[in-house]
Each structure stands twice: as structure tokens, then as C-alpha cells.
Amino acid sequence: MSKILFISAHVPTNLYPQAGQKIALSNLDKYCHGYENKNNNNTNIDIIIIANEIEVNAAKDLFAKYKNNLLSYPLRKSDKIINCLTNLSIPFKFSSRYQASIVQKIQELIKINTYDVIHFEYSHAAVYLNIINDLIKHKNNFNNTRTIISIHDIVSQSFLRKSEKNLMIGIEVARLFKFEKELYSSVNELWVLSNKDRNLLTSLFAIPEIKIIVKPPALREFVYKIKRNIETIENKSLLFWAAMNRPENEQAAINFIQKCFTDLRKIDPQYKLYIVGSNPSAKIKQFENENIVITGFIEDPSHFFEKAQIGIVPLLQGAGIKLKTLEMLQAGLPVISTSIGAEGIESSTNIFVSDNFGDWLNIITSLAK
């Protein structure tokens, strides 16, 4: 029997409207079914979730499937602030997930179990790695334990981009870089979502390539069933597909409307923008009109993938490969993206990349002819 300890900094679930949680659930399920360990017949897994309270409340699928193996630590905003203030030597992104009660629980689990794999889902879940490595050293039968971090975003890179407009974040970047380098150097194996992230780990942190495994994210099933027909595509229609409760997606939509779409409609008032994704705020809803449709959560967005003429990814912040970009490309939409939105995308004749919204005007009008 294989024994796994799975620690995640967000909830693995299909019921929360962000791509990372779905990737986390896929990784967890693969352990459960024996795909990620040598013993394919029998796996015993302990799960620790340290995540935002809203995610925990949404994850009915996770609790239904793994309730007997699951320990959850829901976090409110106040909890994360206290965690950061009581662990000032740790970068804030990581210390937000660090709690003494969780350290105690990990100590108890390692004392009574011999794990074949200790897996950290998201880099900041690995804030417990040093403690775990120390515990492992004192157990003779832990010599064969593999430690793995599944990296969704390289945190230093994401914060470095934010620091361009915020000096205080720039100070935090230096702490993050040092912390991440030590973390990634101390683990047996690193999973990344793209070749771009693998190359960043080797160039920025001098991580040996042999430690890095590229695991491209699985796309949602609906994109493989999309049937685009020239007769049903709405001419001059644009699709932005994103979880709108994420600040970077909301800001991307607003920037596009203000810096491109307004000018686009001066060229031709027939252009239409569909913003499809969960939890749009009042800030973005104020832009809604007959030419800007903001849907909120859609159970099955296939209709919009079949209807829209062009997909857009106007992101100016973030790091890592974007599932929204991959899914629109897989569905057959031509996609216009910023360089951040196109990160990690292998060569495709159907993606057009520019960080200049003036160029976007030309590309859109050319594609819409």
C-alpha cells in the first residue's frame, strides 16, 4: 500500500470558479487512483487543506469524496493577517498559510505514519517543507519518502510584475526570491504547468532540470465538444472568458474596454463584447450595455465559445500558463492576447500576441472582416 500526505494551499474542487482548484483536484484524484505512485492497486491518502473559507464552503465534491481522509483549516482574512504578523520572518504569501496548529497536526501524522510521498499543492503550501524535512531525518524508515511541490505560479515572478507600481511589493520580492530558491532546492521533485515555468526555475533559481516535471493542465471537457460553425458565429463578437472575482481579470476587462473596445466601436458600432465568468463586481457591471454583455457564472459556456468570433486575453498581471487561453484555442477561436496572457503557450498559428492596444485594434478589425 502506498501512503500519501497531500497538503494544499487552496481547495481541490470543481465547484469553485478558478482553474487552479480544478488542477489541484485532478492531482489529488490521480494519487487516489494510483496514477502518481508505483503501487497502482491500493493508496491511502491523508489530506490537509489550508484555504480561504469561501473555497472550503463551496467544495462539496471534495468533502463528499474524501471526508474520511480530510483535515480542513478554513481561513478568513483576519486569520491570514494574524498568520503573517506572527511569522514576520516568512514572506507574506507563504506565512498566510502557516499556523502552529497545523504544524502540530503534521508532527502527529508523521509520527504515526510512514509516507511514500509528501505532496504540496501550490508553492505556499510548502511553507511546512523545512519542518517536514527535519521530522523525516529523525525517522529511519522515511529514507525513501519523496517530497513534491506542484507549482501553479512562480510567486516571485508574479510579485515582481506587481512591484512596478508598488515599491513596498518590490521589497517583498527580494524576500520571496530567497525563500522560493531555498524551498525549490530542498524538495525532491517539482511539477510545473509549462516549459516556460521549467525554464524559469532553471534560469532564476538554478534548479537542475532533472528535478522538474512538466505536467500541462487538463482542460475542461466542454472545450472538446465545441462545434464552431460559420453560420452560427456572430460577426464582430469578442469573448473574454475568466473568473471575474480575480482582480487581475477584472482589471484586464476594464483596461480593454477603456483602451480598446471604446475605440473599436468608433470604427464600427456593431462590435460586441461578452465577458463570461463568475462573480463580476459592481465595478465591472457598470460597463454593461447592449454592446457589453456580462453574464456572471455560466454552468456550460459552450454557447459563447461557439458564438464568439474572437477570443481575447488582455491580462496585464499574473504568472504561469492561462487555462482561459488554452481553452479558447482548443475550441478553435482565434485569440488575441498580451504577452502575460500567452505565457507558456506553445507555438500556435491561431494566437496573436501584443501588449499594445493600438495593435489590438488592427488585429481585431483584420480578423473580423
C-alpha positions in Angstrom: 0.0 0.0 0.0 1.2 3.5 -0.9 0.8 6.2 1.8 0.4 9.8 0.7 0.3 13.1 2.6 -1.3 15.8 0.4 -1.1 19.4 1.6 -2.9 22.1 -0.4 -3.0 25.9 0.0 -6.3 26.1 -1.9 -9.2 23.7 -2.0 -9.1 21.0 -4.7 -12.6 21.2 -6.2 -14.5 21.6 -9.4 -17.1 23.7 -7.7 -15.0 26.9 -7.2 -14.7 29.1 -10.4 -11.0 29.2 -10.7 -8.7 26.9 -12.8 -6.1 26.2 -10.1 -8.6 24.4 -7.8 -9.6 22.1 -10.6 -5.9 21.3 -11.3 -5.4 20.6 -7.6 -8.4 18.2 -7.6 -7.1 16.4 -10.7 -3.7 15.9 -9.0 -5.4 14.6 -5.8 -7.6 12.2 -7.8 -4.6 10.8 -9.6 -3.0 9.9 -6.3 -6.2 8.3 -5.2 -6.3 6.2 -8.3 -2.7 5.2 -8.1 -1.5 7.2 -11.2 1.2 9.2 -9.4 2.7 6.4 -7.3 4.2 3.0 -8.1 1.6 0.9 -6.3 -1.5 1.2 -8.6 -3.6 -1.2 -6.5 -4.0 0.5 -3.1 -3.4 4.0 -1.9 -4.0 5.5 1.5 -4.1 9.3 1.5 -4.2 12.0 4.2 -5.3 15.4 3.1 -4.6 18.8 4.7 -6.4 21.8 3.2 -5.4 25.4 4.4 -7.6 27.6 2.2 -9.9 30.6 2.1 -13.2 29.9 3.9 -15.3 30.7 0.8 -13.5 27.9 -1.1 -14.0 25.4 1.7 -17.7 26.2 1.8 -18.0 25.6 -1.9 -16.1 22.3 -2.1 -19.0 19.9 -1.6 -17.4 17.5 -4.1 -14.2 17.3 -2.2 -15.9 16.6 1.2 -18.2 14.0 -0.4 -15.4 12.1 -1.8 -12.6 12.4 0.8 -14.3 13.4 4.1 -12.8 10.4 5.9 -9.3 11.5 4.9 -9.6 15.2 5.1 -8.5 17.9 7.6 -9.5 21.4 6.6 -8.4 24.7 8.0 -10.7 27.5 6.7 -9.1 30.9 6.6 -10.8 34.3 6.9 -9.0 37.4 6.0 -8.3 38.2 9.7 -6.7 34.7 10.1 -4.3 35.4 7.3 -3.3 38.8 8.7 -2.6 37.2 12.1 -0.6 34.4 10.5 1.5 37.0 8.7 2.1 39.2 11.7 3.1 36.2 13.9 5.5 34.9 11.3 7.3 38.0 10.0 10.5 36.1 9.0 8.5 34.3 6.3 7.3 36.1 3.1 3.6 37.1 3.5 2.4 34.9 0.6 3.7 31.9 2.5 3.1 32.9 6.1 -0.6 33.4 5.4 -0.8 29.6 5.4 1.4 29.0 8.4 -0.3 28.0 11.7 1.1 26.4 14.8 -2.0 24.0 15.0 -1.2 22.7 11.5 2.5 22.2 12.5 1.3 20.1 15.4 -1.1 18.0 13.2 1.7 17.4 10.7 4.0 16.3 13.5 1.3 13.8 14.8 0.8 12.4 11.3 4.4 11.8 10.6 5.0 10.3 14.0 2.4 7.5 13.3 2.7 7.2 9.5 5.4 6.3 7.0 4.7 8.3 3.8 5.9 7.3 0.4 5.0 10.8 -1.0 4.5 14.2 0.7 2.9 16.4 -1.9 2.5 20.2 -1.6 -0.2 21.6 -3.9 0.7 25.3 -4.7 4.1 26.7 -3.6 2.8 28.3 -0.5 1.6 25.0 0.9 5.3 24.1 1.1 5.8 26.6 3.9 5.9 23.4 6.0 8.6 21.8 4.0 11.6 22.6 6.3 9.7 21.3 9.3 8.8 18.1 7.5 12.3 17.6 6.2 13.6 17.8 9.8 11.0 15.3 11.0 11.9 12.9 8.2 15.6 13.0 9.1 14.8 11.6 12.5 12.8 8.6 11.2 14.9 5.8 9.7 12.0 4.4 7.6 11.5 7.8 5.8 14.6 7.5 3.6 12.5 6.7 0.6 9.9 9.5 1.1 9.6 11.7 -2.0 8.7 15.4 -1.4 6.9 17.1 -4.3 5.7 20.7 -4.9 3.1 21.3 -7.6 3.8 24.9 -8.7 0.9 26.8 -10.2 2.7 30.1 -10.4 6.2 31.2 -9.6 5.4 33.6 -6.9 8.5 35.9 -7.3 7.6 36.5 -10.9 4.0 37.4 -10.1 5.1 39.8 -7.3 7.8 41.3 -9.5 5.3 42.5 -12.0 3.1 44.0 -9.3 6.1 45.8 -7.9 6.4 48.0 -10.9 3.6 50.1 -9.4 4.2 49.5 -5.7 7.6 50.0 -4.0 6.6 48.0 -0.9 5.9 45.0 -3.0 9.3 45.4 -4.5 10.9 44.9 -1.1 8.8 41.7 -0.6 10.1 40.4 -4.0 13.6 40.1 -2.6 12.4 38.0 0.4 10.3 35.9 -1.9 13.1 35.1 -4.3 15.4 33.9 -1.5 12.6 31.9 0.1 11.5 30.2 -3.1 15.1 29.4 -4.1 15.7 27.6 -0.8 12.3 25.9 -1.0 12.7 24.6 -4.5 16.2 23.4 -3.9 15.1 21.4 -0.8 12.4 19.3 -2.5 12.9 16.1 -4.5 10.6 16.9 -7.3 8.9 20.0 -8.8 5.8 19.9 -11.1 5.2 22.8 -13.4 2.4 23.5 -15.9 4.6 24.6 -18.9 8.1 24.5 -20.4 8.3 28.3 -19.7 8.0 27.7 -16.0 10.6 24.9 -16.2 13.0 27.3 -17.9 12.3 30.0 -15.3 13.2 27.5 -12.5 16.4 26.6 -14.1 17.5 30.1 -15.0 16.3 32.1 -12.0 16.8 29.6 -9.2 19.5 27.3 -10.8 17.2 24.2 -10.2 18.5 21.1 -12.0 16.2 20.3 -14.9 16.2 16.6 -13.8 14.1 17.6 -10.8 11.4 19.3 -12.8 8.5 17.6 -14.5 6.2 19.5 -16.9 2.6 18.5 -16.4 0.3 20.5 -18.8 -3.1 21.2 -17.2 -6.1 19.2 -18.3 -8.7 21.4 -20.0 -12.4 21.3 -19.1 -14.3 18.7 -21.0 -16.7 21.1 -22.7 -14.0 22.6 -24.9 -13.5 19.3 -26.7 -17.2 19.2 -27.6 -17.3 22.7 -29.1 -18.6 22.8 -32.7 -17.9 26.1 -34.4 -19.9 26.8 -37.5 -19.5 29.9 -39.7 -23.3 30.2 -39.9 -23.7 30.5 -36.1 -20.7 32.7 -35.3 -21.7 36.2 -34.5 -19.7 38.6 -36.6 -17.6 41.2 -34.7 -18.2 39.5 -31.3 -15.4 39.1 -28.7 -15.2 36.7 -25.8 -13.3 37.3 -22.5 -13.6 34.0 -20.5 -12.4 34.4 -16.9 -13.2 34.2 -13.3 -14.2 37.8 -12.7 -13.7 37.7 -8.9 -9.9 37.7 -9.5 -8.6 41.3 -9.5 -6.3 40.7 -12.5 -9.2 39.6 -14.6 -11.4 42.4 -13.6 -8.7 45.0 -14.3 -7.9 43.3 -17.7 -11.5 43.7 -18.7 -11.7 47.3 -17.7 -8.5 48.2 -19.4 -9.6 46.5 -22.6 -13.0 48.4 -22.5 -11.4 51.8 -21.9 -8.3 51.5 -24.1 -9.5 49.4 -27.0 -13.2 48.5 -27.1 -14.4 52.1 -27.0 -12.2 53.0 -30.0 -13.2 49.8 -31.7 -16.9 50.8 -31.5 -16.0 54.2 -33.0 -14.7 52.3 -36.0 -17.8 50.1 -36.1 -20.7 50.3 -33.5 -21.6 46.7 -34.3 -18.8 45.2 -32.2 -20.0 43.3 -29.2 -18.1 42.1 -26.1 -19.1 39.1 -24.0 -17.5 38.9 -20.5 -18.2 35.4 -19.3 -17.2 34.3 -15.8 -18.3 34.1 -12.2 -18.8 36.8 -9.6 -18.4 40.1 -11.6 -18.3 43.0 -9.2 -20.3 46.2 -9.3 -17.2 47.9 -10.6 -17.2 45.8 -13.8 -21.0 45.7 -14.1 -21.2 49.4 -14.5 -19.8 49.0 -18.1 -22.7 46.7 -19.1 -24.8 47.9 -22.0 -26.3 46.5 -25.2 -22.8 46.0 -26.6 -21.1 44.7 -23.5 -22.7 41.6 -22.0 -21.6 40.5 -18.6 -23.0 37.1 -17.8 -21.8 36.1 -14.3 -21.5 32.4 -13.6 -22.4 30.1 -16.5 -22.7 26.3 -15.9 -21.9 25.5 -19.5 -20.3 28.3 -21.5 -20.2 26.3 -24.8 -22.8 28.6 -26.4 -20.4 31.6 -26.1 -17.4 29.6 -27.4 -19.4 28.6 -30.4 -20.9 32.1 -30.9 -17.9 34.5 -30.4 -15.8 35.3 -33.4 -12.6 36.2 -31.5 -11.3 35.3 -28.0 -9.3 37.9 -26.0 -6.9 37.7 -23.1 -5.9 41.3 -22.1 -4.1 40.4 -18.9 -1.5 42.8 -17.5 -0.8 40.9 -14.3 -0.3 37.3 -13.3 2.2 34.5 -13.9 2.0 31.0 -15.3 0.1 29.4 -18.1 -3.5 30.6 -18.5 -6.2 27.9 -18.9 -8.5 30.5 -20.4 -6.1 31.0 -23.3 -5.6 27.2 -23.8 -9.4 26.6 -23.7 -10.3 29.2 -26.3 -7.5 28.0 -28.6 -8.6 24.4 -28.2 -12.2 25.4 -29.0 -11.0 26.9 -32.3 -11.2 30.6 -31.6 -8.6 32.9 -32.9 -7.1 34.5 -29.7 -5.6 38.0 -29.2 -3.5 38.2 -26.0 -1.0 40.2 -24.1 2.4 38.5 -23.5 1.3 37.7 -20.0 -1.9 36.0 -21.2 0.1 34.0 -23.7 2.8 32.8 -21.3 3.6 29.1 -21.6 1.6 28.7 -24.8 3.5 26.6 -27.3 3.6 27.9 -30.9 0.1 28.3 -32.4 -1.0 29.9 -35.7 -4.2 31.0 -34.0 -2.8 33.3 -31.3 -1.8 36.9 -31.9 0.3 38.5 -29.1 0.8 42.2 -28.4 1.0 44.4 -25.4 -0.1 47.4 -27.4 -3.8 48.0 -27.6 -3.3 50.1 -30.7 -2.1 46.9 -32.4 -5.1 45.1 -31.0 -7.4 47.4 -32.9 -5.7 46.5 -36.2 -5.7 42.7 -35.4 -9.4 42.7 -34.4 -10.6 44.6 -37.4 -8.5 42.4 -39.6 -9.8 39.2 -38.1 -13.4 40.5 -38.1 -13.5 41.1 -41.9 
